[in-house]
Amino acid sequence: MSAQRPAGRSGGAVLDGFRAAPGVHCETTMLGNMLRHAGVDVPEALVFGLGQGIDAQFFPPPPHAPVPPMLTGRVGPGLIAEHACAALGIGLVTLREADDAGAHAQAVAALSAGRVVGVTVDIFHLDYFASRTHFSAHCLALHGLDDSTAYVVDTTQQGGAQQLPLASFVRARASDEGFMPSPRLHWHLDDGPAAPAGSTVDLAPRIWPAVQGAAARFLDRGRGADRGIAALRRAAEELPGWRQLPRGEAVIPEIARFWRFAGTGGTNFRGLYAEFLAEAHALTGDAELLPSLTAFAEIVAAWTDLIDHLGGYADAADRSAHLKEAAARLHAVADAEEAAFTRLLDLSRDRTGTV
């Protein structure tokens, strides 16, 4: 880990030798920067796959509230970092403070020890973020604090390395508004990865357990109607009635935009998982992964087709029929994902020798 330098009379610190590496998704960007600065450079798709990040979660809107239903494509916040660090044999420290002063002290202590700090924030308070909605499960990699500025790394879509006014950063970190608030939550790596700086972690043996964990979770209907394959089925069943929601006519195009662009809800997770499977094939040389690569490429295309269709809702001559067709396409996506994950589960059980 690189040395750090003090920054300002408030007791801040800025990491020396830090090189920002923005990615596709906020949590994998956060963890990737934490790992890289500690000397373990793992591609983002492998971070996502080893983190068993692929999933589906459905959040129905509260009764009579002008909030659209949310369908996400990943596990809950923090779980990717937890699973990936466990797979890599690297300790992950999770900290939460009740007040801003305590959170600041936590962050400065980790930075002073040469560690990048992972932080959850509400995007509403990020000066560089275009969205004016509250979403409090967004992740940043913090690599410096001084009297006036927080130095962070966000996704490529949000401009990568950013200098955020300290007051805005404090508000964003402390927010308890919006979806999945987690005020003053920090992560950092522990005393360091098992692999020395500059070394290459042997990733191949870690692939199949991660595939098995993700596939088993996605297919487990015991988790309820709002998780995994059941979440996709529920969303498809309810989709034709979404025009009856409060602000229904406006909400449906918003859902399409969310599925296309939002990190948590976007189709990028299926594409990121396809990249993980390609990396897994390269690492293991297992030809049995090739049909799964093809399947996920087709799943990404099917999601894109569904989003294109749903995005055309406002121009549809028969909007009711348009939504029924969207529902049918989502059911078809669910069929394809169930088949793909069933194959991956069978294959991974064979490779690990466990059920």
C-alpha positions as CSV (number, residue, x, y, z in Angstrom):
1,M,0.0,0.0,0.0
2,S,1.3,3.4,-0.9
3,A,2.2,6.0,1.6
4,Q,-0.2,8.8,2.4
5,R,0.3,12.5,3.1
6,P,-1.5,14.6,5.6
7,A,-3.9,17.1,4.2
8,G,-5.1,20.2,6.0
9,R,-5.5,21.1,9.7
10,S,-8.7,19.0,10.0
11,G,-6.7,15.8,10.1
12,G,-7.3,14.7,6.6
13,A,-5.1,12.5,4.5
14,V,-4.6,11.9,0.7
15,L,-3.1,8.7,-0.6
16,D,0.1,9.0,-2.6
17,G,0.5,6.9,-5.7
18,F,-3.2,6.3,-6.1
19,R,-4.4,5.7,-9.7
20,A,-8.1,6.0,-10.3
21,A,-9.8,3.2,-12.3
22,P,-13.5,3.8,-12.9
23,G,-15.7,1.0,-14.0
24,V,-19.2,0.0,-15.1
25,H,-20.8,-0.4,-11.7
26,C,-20.3,1.6,-8.5
27,E,-19.6,-1.2,-6.0
28,T,-17.2,-3.1,-8.3
29,T,-15.5,0.2,-9.1
30,M,-15.2,0.9,-5.4
31,L,-13.8,-2.5,-4.5
32,G,-11.6,-2.7,-7.6
33,N,-9.9,0.5,-6.5
34,M,-9.5,-0.7,-3.0
35,L,-7.9,-3.9,-4.2
36,R,-5.6,-2.3,-6.8
37,H,-4.2,0.2,-4.4
38,A,-3.4,-2.8,-2.0
39,G,-1.5,-4.5,-4.8
40,V,-4.1,-7.0,-6.2
41,D,-5.3,-6.0,-9.6
42,V,-8.5,-8.0,-10.5
43,P,-10.6,-7.0,-13.6
44,E,-14.0,-5.6,-12.8
45,A,-15.9,-8.5,-14.4
46,L,-14.0,-10.9,-12.1
47,V,-14.7,-8.8,-9.1
48,F,-18.4,-8.9,-10.0
49,G,-18.4,-12.7,-10.7
50,L,-16.3,-13.7,-7.6
51,G,-18.6,-11.4,-5.7
52,Q,-21.6,-13.4,-6.8
53,G,-23.2,-10.1,-7.8
54,I,-25.7,-11.4,-10.4
55,D,-29.3,-11.7,-9.1
56,A,-32.7,-10.1,-9.5
57,Q,-34.7,-8.2,-6.8
58,F,-38.2,-6.7,-7.2
59,F,-39.4,-3.9,-5.0
60,P,-43.1,-3.2,-5.5
61,P,-44.2,0.4,-5.0
62,P,-45.8,1.4,-1.7
63,P,-49.6,1.7,-1.9
64,H,-50.8,5.0,-3.5
65,A,-47.2,6.4,-3.6
66,P,-45.9,8.0,-6.8
67,V,-42.9,5.6,-6.8
68,P,-42.3,3.2,-9.6
69,P,-41.7,-0.5,-9.0
70,M,-38.0,-1.3,-9.0
71,L,-36.5,-4.3,-10.6
72,T,-32.7,-4.7,-10.0
73,G,-30.2,-7.1,-11.5
74,R,-27.8,-7.6,-8.6
75,V,-27.5,-8.7,-5.0
76,G,-27.9,-6.2,-2.1
77,P,-25.4,-3.4,-1.4
78,G,-22.2,-4.6,0.1
79,L,-22.6,-8.2,-0.7
80,I,-20.4,-8.1,-3.8
81,A,-17.5,-6.7,-1.8
82,E,-18.1,-9.2,1.0
83,H,-18.2,-12.3,-1.3
84,A,-15.4,-11.2,-3.5
85,C,-13.0,-10.5,-0.6
86,A,-14.0,-13.9,0.9
87,A,-13.2,-15.6,-2.4
88,L,-9.9,-13.8,-2.6
89,G,-8.9,-14.5,1.0
90,I,-8.8,-10.8,1.8
91,G,-10.2,-9.4,5.0
92,L,-12.9,-6.7,4.6
93,V,-13.7,-4.3,7.5
94,T,-17.2,-2.8,7.7
95,L,-17.7,0.3,9.9
96,R,-20.6,2.5,10.7
97,E,-20.6,5.6,12.9
98,A,-23.6,7.4,14.4
99,D,-22.3,10.9,13.7
100,D,-20.3,12.8,11.1
101,A,-17.3,13.5,13.3
102,G,-16.9,9.8,14.0
103,A,-17.3,8.9,10.3
104,H,-14.7,11.5,9.4
105,A,-12.3,10.1,12.0
106,Q,-12.8,6.5,10.7
107,A,-12.1,7.6,7.1
108,V,-9.0,9.5,8.0
109,A,-7.6,6.6,10.1
110,A,-8.0,4.2,7.2
111,L,-6.5,6.7,4.7
112,S,-3.6,7.4,7.1
113,A,-3.0,3.6,7.1
114,G,-2.7,3.7,3.3
115,R,-6.1,2.2,2.5
116,V,-8.7,3.3,0.1
117,V,-12.1,3.7,1.8
118,G,-15.4,2.4,0.3
119,V,-18.4,4.7,1.1
120,T,-22.1,4.6,0.5
121,V,-23.7,7.9,-0.5
122,D,-27.0,9.5,-1.6
123,I,-26.5,10.6,-5.2
124,F,-28.9,13.6,-4.6
125,H,-26.0,15.3,-2.8
126,L,-23.3,14.6,-5.3
127,D,-22.6,17.9,-7.1
128,Y,-21.4,16.1,-10.3
129,F,-24.4,13.8,-10.5
130,A,-27.1,14.7,-13.1
131,S,-29.9,12.8,-11.3
132,R,-32.0,14.9,-8.8
133,T,-33.5,11.9,-7.0
134,H,-32.5,10.3,-3.7
135,F,-30.7,7.0,-4.0
136,S,-28.6,6.1,-1.0
137,A,-27.0,2.8,-2.0
138,H,-24.4,4.3,-4.4
139,C,-20.8,3.5,-3.7
140,L,-17.6,5.6,-4.0
141,A,-13.9,4.8,-3.6
142,L,-12.5,7.6,-1.3
143,H,-8.8,8.2,-1.6
144,G,-8.4,11.5,0.0
145,L,-9.8,14.2,2.4
146,D,-8.7,17.7,3.2
147,D,-10.3,20.8,4.7
148,S,-12.5,21.4,1.7
149,T,-12.5,18.4,-0.6
150,A,-13.2,14.7,-0.8
151,Y,-11.3,12.9,-3.5
152,V,-13.4,10.0,-4.9
153,V,-13.7,7.6,-7.8
154,D,-17.1,6.9,-9.3
155,T,-18.1,5.0,-12.4
156,T,-17.1,5.9,-15.9
157,Q,-20.6,7.0,-16.6
158,Q,-20.3,9.5,-13.8
159,G,-16.9,10.8,-14.8
160,G,-14.6,8.6,-12.9
161,A,-12.2,10.5,-10.6
162,Q,-14.0,13.4,-9.0
163,Q,-13.2,16.2,-6.5
164,L,-16.3,16.7,-4.3
165,P,-16.8,19.6,-1.9
166,L,-16.4,18.2,1.6
167,A,-19.8,19.6,2.7
168,S,-21.5,17.8,-0.2
169,F,-19.7,14.6,0.6
170,V,-20.7,14.7,4.3
171,R,-24.4,15.3,3.4
172,A,-24.3,12.5,0.8
173,R,-22.7,10.0,3.3
174,A,-25.1,10.9,6.1
175,S,-28.3,10.8,4.1
176,D,-31.1,8.5,5.3
177,E,-33.4,9.4,2.4
178,G,-34.1,7.4,-0.8
179,F,-33.7,3.7,-1.6
180,M,-31.7,1.5,0.8
181,P,-30.1,4.2,3.0
182,S,-27.0,3.3,4.8
183,P,-25.7,6.4,6.5
184,R,-22.0,6.7,7.4
185,L,-21.2,3.2,6.2
186,H,-17.5,2.6,5.3
187,W,-15.4,-0.4,4.2
188,H,-11.7,-0.9,3.9
189,L,-9.4,-3.8,3.5
190,D,-7.8,-5.2,6.7
191,D,-4.1,-5.5,7.3
192,G,-3.6,-6.3,3.7
193,P,-4.2,-9.0,1.1
194,A,-2.6,-12.4,1.5
195,A,-0.8,-11.9,-1.8
196,P,2.1,-9.4,-1.6
197,A,1.9,-6.2,-3.6
198,G,2.4,-6.7,-7.3
199,S,1.7,-10.4,-7.2
200,T,-1.0,-12.2,-9.2
201,V,-3.7,-14.0,-7.3
202,D,-4.5,-17.5,-8.6
203,L,-8.1,-16.9,-9.6
204,A,-8.9,-20.2,-11.4
205,P,-9.7,-22.3,-8.3
206,R,-12.1,-19.6,-7.1
207,I,-14.2,-19.5,-10.2
208,W,-16.5,-22.5,-9.7
209,P,-17.5,-21.9,-6.1
210,A,-18.5,-18.4,-7.0
211,V,-20.6,-19.6,-10.1
212,Q,-22.3,-22.2,-7.9
213,G,-23.2,-19.7,-5.2
214,A,-24.7,-17.2,-7.6
215,A,-26.6,-19.7,-9.6
216,A,-28.0,-21.5,-6.5
217,R,-29.1,-18.2,-5.1
218,F,-30.8,-17.0,-8.3
219,L,-32.8,-20.2,-8.7
220,D,-33.8,-20.6,-5.0
221,R,-37.5,-19.9,-4.8
222,G,-37.4,-20.3,-1.0
223,R,-36.2,-16.7,-0.9
224,G,-39.7,-15.4,-1.7
225,A,-41.5,-13.9,-4.6
226,D,-39.2,-10.8,-4.8
227,R,-35.8,-12.4,-5.3
228,G,-34.1,-14.3,-8.0
229,I,-36.0,-16.0,-10.8
230,A,-39.2,-15.4,-8.8
231,A,-38.6,-11.6,-8.9
232,L,-38.5,-11.7,-12.7
233,R,-41.7,-13.8,-12.9
234,R,-43.5,-11.4,-10.5
235,A,-42.4,-8.3,-12.4
236,A,-43.6,-9.9,-15.7
237,E,-47.0,-10.8,-14.1
238,E,-47.6,-7.3,-12.8
239,L,-46.2,-5.3,-15.7
240,P,-49.5,-5.0,-17.6
241,G,-51.0,-3.2,-14.7
242,W,-48.3,-0.7,-14.2
243,R,-50.2,2.0,-16.2
244,Q,-52.7,2.0,-13.3
245,L,-50.0,3.1,-10.9
246,P,-50.0,6.8,-9.6
247,R,-48.4,8.7,-12.5
248,G,-48.5,5.5,-14.5
249,E,-48.3,7.1,-17.9
250,A,-45.1,8.9,-16.9
251,V,-43.7,6.1,-14.7
252,I,-43.4,3.5,-17.5
253,P,-40.9,5.4,-19.6
254,E,-39.0,6.1,-16.4
255,I,-38.8,2.4,-15.7
256,A,-37.4,1.8,-19.2
257,R,-34.8,4.5,-18.7
258,F,-33.9,3.0,-15.3
259,W,-33.4,-0.4,-16.8
260,R,-31.3,1.0,-19.6
261,F,-29.0,3.4,-17.7
262,A,-29.2,2.9,-13.9
263,G,-26.3,1.0,-12.4
264,T,-28.5,-1.0,-10.0
265,G,-31.3,-1.7,-12.4
266,G,-29.6,-1.6,-15.8
267,T,-28.9,-4.5,-18.1
268,N,-25.2,-3.9,-17.6
269,F,-25.1,-6.7,-14.9
270,R,-26.0,-9.4,-17.5
271,G,-23.3,-8.0,-19.8
272,L,-20.8,-7.8,-16.8
273,Y,-21.6,-11.5,-16.0
274,A,-21.1,-12.5,-19.6
275,E,-17.6,-10.8,-19.3
276,F,-17.0,-12.7,-16.1
277,L,-17.8,-16.0,-17.8
278,A,-15.4,-15.1,-20.7
279,E,-12.7,-14.4,-18.1
280,A,-13.6,-17.7,-16.3
281,H,-13.2,-19.6,-19.6
282,A,-9.8,-18.0,-20.2
283,L,-8.7,-18.8,-16.7
284,T,-10.0,-22.4,-16.5
285,G,-9.8,-23.4,-20.1
286,D,-13.1,-25.2,-19.5
287,A,-14.9,-25.6,-22.9
288,E,-18.2,-26.4,-21.1
289,L,-18.5,-22.6,-20.3
290,L,-18.9,-21.7,-24.0
291,P,-22.6,-22.5,-24.2
292,S,-23.2,-20.3,-21.1
293,L,-21.3,-17.4,-22.8
294,T,-23.6,-17.7,-25.8
295,A,-26.6,-17.9,-23.5
296,F,-25.7,-14.7,-21.7
297,A,-25.0,-12.8,-24.9
298,E,-28.5,-13.7,-26.0
299,I,-29.9,-12.7,-22.6
300,V,-28.3,-9.3,-22.9
301,A,-29.8,-8.9,-26.4
302,A,-33.2,-9.9,-25.1
303,W,-33.1,-7.3,-22.3
304,T,-32.1,-4.7,-24.8
305,D,-35.0,-5.6,-27.0
306,L,-37.4,-5.5,-24.0
307,I,-36.2,-2.1,-23.0
308,D,-36.4,-0.7,-26.5
309,H,-40.0,-2.0,-26.6
310,L,-41.0,-0.6,-23.2
311,G,-39.3,2.7,-24.1
312,G,-41.8,3.1,-27.0
313,Y,-44.8,3.0,-24.7
314,A,-45.7,6.7,-25.1
315,D,-46.0,6.3,-28.9
316,A,-47.9,3.0,-28.9
317,A,-51.3,3.1,-30.6
318,D,-52.6,0.5,-28.1
319,R,-50.8,1.0,-24.8
320,S,-52.5,-1.9,-23.0
321,A,-51.5,-4.3,-25.8
322,H,-48.0,-2.8,-25.7
323,L,-47.6,-3.6,-22.0
324,K,-48.9,-7.1,-22.5
325,E,-46.2,-7.6,-25.2
326,A,-43.6,-6.2,-22.8
327,A,-44.7,-8.7,-20.2
328,A,-44.4,-11.6,-22.6
329,R,-40.9,-10.5,-23.5
330,L,-40.0,-10.3,-19.8
331,H,-41.4,-13.8,-19.3
332,A,-39.2,-14.9,-22.2
333,V,-36.1,-13.3,-20.6
334,A,-37.0,-15.1,-17.3
335,D,-37.2,-18.4,-19.2
336,A,-33.8,-17.8,-20.7
337,E,-32.2,-16.8,-17.4
338,E,-33.7,-19.8,-15.6
339,A,-32.3,-22.2,-18.2
340,A,-28.9,-20.5,-18.2
341,F,-28.5,-20.5,-14.4
342,T,-29.8,-24.1,-14.2
343,R,-27.0,-25.2,-16.6
344,L,-24.4,-23.2,-14.7
345,L,-25.6,-24.7,-11.4
346,D,-25.3,-28.2,-12.7
347,L,-21.9,-27.6,-14.3
348,S,-20.5,-25.9,-11.2
349,R,-21.7,-28.7,-8.9
350,D,-20.0,-31.2,-11.2
351,R,-16.7,-29.1,-11.1
352,T,-16.7,-28.5,-7.3
353,G,-18.1,-32.0,-6.4
354,T,-20.6,-30.3,-4.0
355,V,-24.4,-29.9,-4.0
